[in-house]
Amino acid sequence: MTGVQAYRRQSAPAWTRIDAILFLYRRADENLDRAESLLAAGDAAAAGPLLIETQTIVTAFASGLDMAEASSVQLLKLYEYVGHQLAQATVAALREARKTMKTLAAGFEDVQDRARQMERTGELPPFSESSAITATA
């Protein structure tokens, strides 16, 4: 086997759907933390791109909801609330958005082991890389 063939046969570690969700929640939390600090220092211009990226994450979460599920309606309301807080772009509003996102993330953290198991056993379809790229682009 040549070096090129060995390289092509390598497989990346499997990244599950829950891993992607938790990564995005962590990224949103980091963005909100930095944006809050920047706003407190009076640098709204530097906070803007962080808020836009966070809004993109929240929008991706909202767009992935199955609205036939009652729980999705409740999640959508929470995501809309977070989006409204992000649009306010004040320190107090970002604290509210961050608090709500942390609560949502905690729910996903609580079920992460079960979610990984469900994906491994096929109860949930496998995560596709193209979905991750679309959700974060």
Buried (B, 14 or more C-beta within 10 A) or exposed (E): EEEEEEEEEEEEEEEBBBBBBBBBBEBBBEBBEBBBBBBEEEEEEBBBEBBEBBBBBBEBBBEBBEEEEEEBEEBBEBBEBBBEBBEEBEBEBBEBBBEBBBEBBEEBBEEBEEBBEBBEEEEBEEBEEEEBEEBBE
